[in-house]
Amino acid sequence: MNKEKAKKRIEQLRSDLEKHNYNYYVLNKPIISDFEYDVMLNDLAHLEKLFPEFQSSSSPTQKVGSDITAEFKQVTHKYPMLSLGNTYNPEELREFDNRIKKIIGENFEYVCELKYDGTSISLIYSDGKLQRAITRGDGEKGDDVTLNVRTIKTIPYYLKGSDFPKEFEIRGEIFFNKADFEKINKERKLNNEALLANPRNAAAGTLKLLDSSAVAKRPLDCFLYYILGENTFSDSHYKNLTKARDWGFQIPEHITRCANIEKVLEFIEYWTNERKNLPFEIDGIVIKVDSLKQQKQLGFTAKSPRWAISYKFKAEQALTKLLSIDFQVGRTGAITPVANLEPVFLAGTTVKRASLHNADQIELHDIRIGDYVFVEKGGEIIPKIVGVEVTKRESVSSPLKFIENCPECNSLLIRNEGEAQHYCPNEFSCPPQIKGKIEHFVSRKAMNIAGAEATIELLYTNKIISDIGDLYNLDKTQLINLERFGEKSADNLLLSIEQSKNTSFEKVIYALGIRFVGETVAKKIANNIENIDALINSTFDELISIDEVGDKIAQSIIEHFKNENNIRIIQKLKDAGVNLKRDENTSQKKSDKLSGLSFVISGVFEKHSRDELKQMIEENGGKNVGSISAKTNYVLAGENMGPAKLEKAQKLKVKIIFENEFLEMIL
């Protein structure tokens, strides 16, 4: 593979992995299996090794996926919560064992633990009392969910005894038992509520509920599996956990010490089958070096410890017949093929439909109507087709041809170069796209118009609204004449629409549904651009100078506002009095010491996190940019600065400064 192709493949993999991280950690709705994710991540790591000039500290290979949400206060972890390296192959475990022996010799033991399929938590105790509970977040910072965690009965608020460390941290996994999860879904079904997808998603979602009394009503459970602190009870990880039982912690009974890698493999073999008899879900085995001193000696990579690894079970599969394929249209116009299957029982549920993702996936597996296909739950959650049993194929079958026209509006589909998805370009006349954009606009993380999502189909079908701007022209007479709509419902909806006019500028930008502009990018734009007119008139160079806005996002923004329909919608929002400018009072600017100066941050820092440094730059009038150019004033460099950025900075003669020098600049 030449450099140009490698760069293109690396960028595509990074983009895809970031989307999957967001789906998994934030939305709790993964669309691919852990195995597929790991294959993509390994491909990226391999390419970055072959082409080091394209390495980046922001690559998914160098950081932990983030579950941070805006509704909770973020807290910095004293000890970073890194992710584990993983494998599906026993031979790779032997390689892991050999790497350890080269560093610390033969005199060590392993501890094997079940890998619980829930959501990670860090508990901070001081003087035997629970002080704080923090989610994994992005590994450096997490959400403070202390109030919710206090409702979990198996997590002690006060510890027993007196021989625990004065201050320490203990980490674990919050989850639902299978029986409790099934009970919750039975109750939801009786109440005509949407069923929870699976125990893992349900646990992660429950932990992020804003009402702790609602959390208390759900029987969350917690296993603890790692202690950190200055004065732990023992050098042995295993003994520390055993002792923690005396203090009141729920430590799993299945933790086992193994003298060597062969004993580890025996442990894995046993649980590969026995896991089905557990009252809770597991998705693998975690293997750790027992001695804390040896753990310290082995150290860490950028995103995972060298002294631990997880062996992951492959997802369960089933074989069934593909009956037909539906083609669905999303709000961006993306066409997603969905398979209709002969019902088959898989991983606890009956599966009737499965994702086919895109034309490339169909072609890759040569999937045909009437085939017997292998179905797998992505991350044992979302069904997808992963292969075909060709020996059962009918002789008269023919290759499946992807549709050429939109199934909703009959427009000719397009496929952009370098993208896997087909799109319907008719965004202003294709019904699912119109409704999808309005649904996105009113959603909680956007304009938060309560009660509107359930009403959009009704309003659109009755030709009362045709775009997001029309929401602000609704009147009570129109609403109360609709089916199932009373005066109170109408008043509540109109009040919520009126209140949405004061939504922050960053949320309005996100609500507009500009392709590739998510919540984080919208916030970065709002921090750097004064109002909607300034955004509409921004040049490509101005946009890419904003941190996290790359070429693709900048071009997408420009194309969005080139469209007269979008400008017409903006005018409707202006006429309605929707907030379309930044609130200067929220910028918290401290000084102009860095006014007119642009910074690129690269590496790991001793005194502050990268996010904290970026905030300091903005607070003192400076600008964070994502890539180095001749216009960049400084590169703020930390340990392990990306070699490509270093080379580019030197080539363009951009001044490189270090953390202490930067801090002196803002004193």
SVG drawing of the C-alpha trace seen along z (x, -y; Angstrom):
<svg xmlns="http://www.w3.org/2000/svg" viewBox="-61 -41 75 68">
<polyline fill="none" stroke="black" stroke-width="0.4" points="0.0,0.0 1.4,-3.4 1.4,-6.5 -1.6,-8.1 -3.8,-5.0 -2.5,-4.4 -3.4,-8.0 -6.9,-7.7 -7.5,-4.3 -6.2,-5.6 -8.5,-8.6 -11.5,-6.4 -10.8,-4.0 -10.4,-6.8 -13.6,-8.4 -15.5,-5.1 -14.1,-4.2 -15.0,-7.6 -18.6,-7.0 -18.6,-3.6 -17.1,-4.9 -19.9,-7.5 -22.6,-4.8 -21.1,-2.6 -20.1,-4.9 -22.6,-7.8 -25.7,-6.5 -25.3,-2.9 -26.4,-1.7 -23.5,0.1 -24.1,1.2 -21.1,3.5 -19.8,6.4 -16.8,6.0 -14.9,8.4 -15.5,6.2 -14.5,3.1 -11.3,4.8 -10.4,5.9 -10.8,2.3 -8.8,1.0 -6.0,3.5 -6.0,2.6 -5.5,-1.1 -2.7,-0.3 -0.9,1.8 -1.1,-1.0 0.0,-3.6 3.0,-1.4 3.9,-1.0 3.4,-4.7 4.5,-6.5 4.3,-9.9 0.5,-9.6 0.5,-8.8 -1.7,-11.1 -2.3,-11.4 -6.0,-11.9 -6.2,-8.6 -8.6,-6.0 -5.6,-3.7 -4.3,-6.2 -7.3,-7.1 -10.3,-5.6 -13.8,-6.0 -15.9,-8.5 -19.2,-8.2 -19.2,-11.9 -22.6,-13.7 -23.4,-17.3 -26.0,-16.8 -23.4,-15.7 -20.5,-17.5 -17.1,-16.2 -14.4,-15.1 -10.8,-14.4 -9.6,-10.9 -6.7,-10.8 -5.6,-7.6 -6.6,-7.5 -9.2,-4.8 -7.6,-3.1 -9.2,-0.5 -7.8,3.1 -6.0,4.6 -7.9,7.6 -7.8,10.7 -10.0,13.5 -7.0,15.8 -5.3,18.1 -2.0,17.8 -2.0,14.0 -2.4,14.7 0.8,16.8 2.5,13.8 1.2,11.6 2.8,14.0 6.1,14.0 6.2,10.2 5.8,10.1 8.5,12.7 11.0,10.7 10.4,7.7 9.9,9.3 11.2,12.9 9.4,16.1 8.5,15.4 4.9,14.1 1.3,15.2 -1.8,14.2 -5.3,13.4 -8.2,14.3 -11.6,12.6 -14.8,12.7 -15.3,9.7 -18.7,8.3 -20.9,6.8 -22.0,3.6 -20.7,0.1 -17.5,-0.9 -17.4,-2.8 -14.8,-4.4 -15.6,-4.8 -13.6,-7.1 -13.6,-6.4 -12.2,-8.6 -12.2,-7.6 -14.4,-4.7 -17.1,-6.8 -18.1,-7.0 -17.1,-10.4 -17.6,-10.2 -18.6,-7.9 -17.3,-8.6 -17.9,-7.0 -15.0,-6.1 -15.7,-9.1 -12.9,-9.6 -10.3,-8.0 -9.1,-11.3 -12.4,-12.7 -15.8,-11.1 -19.3,-12.0 -20.0,-12.5 -22.9,-10.0 -22.5,-9.8 -26.2,-10.4 -27.3,-7.6 -24.7,-5.2 -25.7,-5.7 -29.0,-4.0 -27.3,-0.7 -27.6,1.6 -24.5,3.6 -22.2,0.5 -21.5,-0.4 -21.8,-4.0 -19.9,-3.3 -17.2,-0.6 -17.0,2.1 -14.0,2.5 -11.1,0.1 -8.1,1.6 -8.9,0.0 -6.7,-2.7 -7.5,-6.3 -8.1,-7.2 -8.4,-4.9 -10.2,-4.2 -12.0,-0.9 -13.2,-0.2 -15.8,2.1 -18.8,2.8 -22.4,1.8 -24.8,4.2 -28.3,5.9 -28.8,9.5 -30.6,11.4 -33.6,12.1 -33.9,8.5 -33.6,7.2 -36.3,9.6 -38.6,8.4 -38.1,4.8 -39.0,5.5 -42.1,7.5 -43.3,4.5 -42.5,2.1 -44.5,4.3 -47.5,4.3 -47.3,0.5 -46.9,0.2 -43.5,-1.2 -40.6,-0.6 -38.5,2.4 -34.9,2.0 -32.5,3.5 -30.2,5.5 -28.7,5.5 -25.6,3.6 -27.3,0.7 -30.0,0.6 -27.3,0.4 -25.4,-2.4 -28.6,-4.3 -30.0,-3.9 -26.8,-5.2 -27.2,-8.4 -30.8,-9.1 -31.1,-12.6 -33.6,-11.5 -31.9,-9.4 -35.3,-8.2 -35.9,-6.6 -32.5,-4.9 -33.4,-3.6 -36.4,-1.8 -34.2,0.3 -32.2,3.1 -28.7,2.2 -25.9,4.4 -22.1,3.9 -19.0,6.1 -15.7,4.5 -12.4,5.7 -9.5,3.3 -8.1,1.2 -5.8,-1.9 -4.2,-4.0 -1.0,-4.9 -1.3,-2.3 -3.1,0.8 -3.4,3.8 -1.1,6.0 1.2,6.1 -1.1,8.9 -4.1,7.7 -5.8,11.0 -5.3,10.5 -6.4,6.8 -9.7,7.9 -10.2,10.7 -9.6,8.3 -12.0,5.8 -14.8,8.3 -14.3,7.7 -14.9,4.0 -18.3,4.7 -17.6,4.7 -19.2,7.2 -16.1,9.0 -16.9,11.7 -16.4,15.3 -15.1,16.4 -11.7,14.6 -8.9,17.2 -5.1,17.1 -3.3,18.9 0.4,20.0 1.0,19.8 -0.6,19.2 -1.7,22.8 -3.8,22.5 -5.2,19.2 -6.3,21.1 -8.0,23.8 -9.9,21.0 -11.0,19.6 -12.0,23.0 -14.2,23.7 -16.0,20.3 -16.5,20.4 -19.3,22.9 -20.2,22.3 -20.9,18.6 -24.4,19.5 -25.3,20.7 -24.3,17.4 -27.1,15.1 -25.4,12.2 -23.9,11.5 -20.1,11.7 -18.3,11.2 -14.9,12.5 -12.1,13.1 -9.7,10.5 -6.1,11.6 -3.9,9.5 -0.4,9.9 -1.1,10.3 1.8,8.3 1.3,4.5 5.1,3.9 5.3,6.0 2.3,4.1 4.2,0.9 7.3,2.3 5.4,3.3 3.7,-0.1 1.3,-1.3 0.9,-2.2 -1.0,-5.3 -4.4,-3.7 -4.0,-0.4 -1.9,1.4 0.8,3.8 0.1,6.0 -3.5,6.9 -5.4,8.2 -8.9,9.4 -9.9,12.5 -13.2,11.9 -15.8,14.5 -17.0,14.3 -20.6,13.3 -23.2,16.1 -24.5,16.8 -27.6,18.5 -28.5,19.7 -31.8,18.7 -33.3,17.8 -33.3,14.4 -36.8,13.7 -36.6,10.1 -34.8,6.8 -36.3,3.4 -34.4,0.2 -34.8,-2.5 -34.1,-6.3 -32.5,-8.2 -32.6,-11.9 -29.3,-12.5 -30.7,-10.6 -28.5,-7.6 -30.0,-4.3 -29.8,-1.4 -30.8,2.1 -32.6,4.2 -33.0,8.0 -36.3,9.7 -35.6,13.2 -37.3,16.4 -37.6,15.9 -34.7,17.5 -33.8,17.5 -30.5,15.8 -28.8,14.8 -32.0,14.6 -34.4,13.1 -36.2,14.0 -34.7,12.2 -36.8,11.3 -34.8,8.5 -31.1,7.7 -28.9,4.9 -27.0,5.2 -25.3,1.8 -24.6,0.9 -24.0,2.2 -20.4,3.1 -21.4,5.5 -24.0,7.1 -21.4,7.5 -18.6,8.7 -20.7,11.6 -22.6,12.1 -25.9,12.0 -28.9,13.1 -32.7,13.3 -33.5,16.9 -30.0,17.5 -29.4,19.1 -27.4,16.5 -25.4,16.4 -26.9,13.8 -24.9,12.3 -25.8,9.8 -23.3,6.9 -21.8,6.8 -24.5,9.5 -27.0,6.6 -28.0,5.6 -28.6,8.4 -26.6,8.3 -25.8,10.7 -22.1,11.7 -22.0,14.5 -23.8,16.9 -24.1,20.7 -23.4,21.1 -23.9,24.9 -27.6,24.3 -28.0,21.8 -30.7,22.4 -29.3,23.0 -31.7,20.4 -30.5,17.6 -29.0,14.5 -26.7,11.7 -28.6,8.9 -28.6,5.6 -28.7,2.6 -31.6,0.2 -30.9,-2.8 -33.8,-5.0 -35.0,-6.2 -37.8,-3.8 -39.7,-6.9 -39.4,-9.6 -38.0,-7.7 -35.0,-10.1 -31.9,-8.7 -29.5,-7.7 -25.9,-9.0 -22.8,-7.6 -19.9,-9.9 -16.4,-8.9 -14.8,-7.2 -18.1,-6.6 -19.8,-3.2 -23.4,-4.6 -25.8,-5.4 -27.8,-8.7 -31.0,-10.2 -30.1,-13.8 -33.8,-15.0 -33.4,-16.2 -36.2,-18.9 -38.9,-16.7 -38.2,-13.2 -40.6,-12.6 -38.3,-10.5 -35.5,-13.0 -37.8,-16.0 -39.4,-14.2 -36.0,-13.0 -34.5,-16.5 -37.5,-17.9 -37.2,-15.0 -33.5,-15.7 -34.2,-19.5 -36.7,-18.9 -34.7,-16.2 -33.6,-16.6 -29.9,-17.2 -30.9,-19.8 -33.8,-22.3 -35.5,-20.0 -39.1,-20.7 -41.0,-18.4 -43.8,-16.3 -42.9,-17.3 -41.3,-14.1 -44.5,-12.1 -46.4,-14.8 -44.2,-15.3 -45.8,-12.5 -49.2,-14.0 -48.1,-17.6 -46.3,-16.6 -49.0,-14.3 -51.6,-17.1 -49.3,-19.5 -49.1,-21.8 -45.3,-21.8 -42.7,-21.1 -39.5,-22.1 -38.1,-23.1 -39.0,-26.7 -42.7,-26.0 -42.7,-24.8 -42.6,-28.5 -45.7,-29.4 -48.0,-26.8 -51.1,-28.0 -53.5,-26.4 -56.4,-26.2 -54.3,-24.0 -53.3,-21.7 -56.6,-21.1 -58.2,-20.0 -55.7,-17.2 -56.6,-13.6 -55.8,-12.8 -54.8,-16.4 -56.5,-18.3 -56.2,-21.9 -53.7,-20.9 -51.4,-19.0 -51.6,-22.0 -50.7,-24.5 -47.8,-22.3 -46.3,-22.0 -46.6,-25.7 -45.0,-26.6 -42.1,-24.3 -41.6,-25.7 -41.6,-29.2 -39.1,-28.3 -36.8,-26.7 -36.2,-30.2 -33.7,-30.7 -31.7,-27.6 -27.9,-28.2 -26.3,-28.9 -24.2,-25.7 -27.3,-23.6 -29.0,-25.5 -26.1,-24.8 -26.3,-21.1 -30.1,-21.1 -29.7,-22.4 -28.5,-18.9 -25.5,-19.9 -23.9,-16.7 -20.9,-15.7 -21.6,-18.5 -22.2,-16.7 -22.5,-18.2 -18.8,-18.6 -18.1,-20.3 -21.1,-22.5 -19.8,-23.7 -16.3,-24.4 -18.0,-26.4 -20.1,-28.4 -17.0,-29.2 -15.3,-30.7 -18.0,-32.2 -20.2,-35.1 -23.5,-34.4 -25.3,-32.5 -24.5,-35.1 -20.8,-34.9 -21.1,-31.1 -23.0,-31.3 -20.3,-33.6 -17.3,-31.8 -14.6,-30.8 -13.1,-27.3 -9.8,-28.5 -11.7,-30.2 -13.6,-27.0 -10.7,-24.6 -8.8,-26.9 -11.4,-25.9 -10.3,-23.0 -11.9,-19.7 -13.2,-21.1 -11.4,-19.3 -11.7,-19.6 -14.8,-17.3 -16.7,-19.2 -15.8,-22.6 -16.9,-21.7 -20.1,-20.3 -20.9,-23.5 -20.2,-25.6 -22.4,-23.3 -25.2,-23.5 -25.5,-27.2 -25.1,-27.4 -28.5,-25.9 -31.3,-28.4 -33.8,-26.2 -31.5,-26.2 -31.1,-29.9 -34.9,-30.3 -35.2,-28.1 -32.6,-30.3 -34.7,-33.3 -37.8,-31.6 -35.8,-31.0 -34.7,-34.7 -38.3,-35.9 -39.4,-33.7 -36.8,-35.1 -34.8,-32.0 -31.4,-32.7 -28.8,-32.6 -25.8,-34.2 -23.3,-33.4 -23.9,-34.5 -20.7,-36.5 -21.3,-36.1 -20.6,-32.4 -17.2,-32.7 -15.5,-33.3 -12.7,-35.2 -10.0,-36.0 -7.5,-38.1 -6.3,-39.0 -2.8,-37.8 -3.1,-35.3 -5.2,-37.4 -4.5,-36.7 -2.4,-33.7 -3.2,-30.2 -2.1,-27.0 -1.8,-23.3 -1.6,-20.9 0.1,-17.6 1.3,-15.0 0.7,-14.2 1.2,-16.8 2.3,-16.7 0.3,-19.4 -2.8,-19.7 -4.9,-17.7 -5.2,-18.6 -8.8,-19.8 -7.7,-22.1 -4.9,-23.6 -7.3,-24.2 -9.7,-26.0 -6.8,-28.1 -5.9,-29.2 -9.6,-30.2 -9.9,-31.9 -6.9,-34.1 -8.0,-35.1 -6.2,-32.5 -7.4,-30.0 -7.1,-26.2 -6.6,-24.7 -6.5,-21.1 -3.7,-21.1 -0.4,-22.9 -0.1,-25.4 2.1,-28.4 -0.4,-30.6 0.0,-28.6 1.8,-30.6 2.8,-27.9 2.8,-24.1 2.3,-23.3 4.2,-20.1 4.0,-17.4 5.5,-13.9 5.0,-11.6 4.3,-14.4 3.2,-13.0 6.2,-12.6 4.2,-13.9 3.3,-17.1 6.9,-17.6 8.2,-17.2 5.6,-19.6 6.2,-22.2 10.0,-22.1 9.4,-22.3 7.1,-25.3 9.3,-26.8 6.4,-27.1 7.7,-27.7 7.4,-24.7 6.9,-25.5 6.4,-23.3 3.9,-23.3 5.9,-25.6 6.6,-28.1 2.9,-28.2 1.9,-28.7 4.4,-31.7 2.7,-33.3 -0.6,-33.5 0.6,-34.5"/>
</svg>
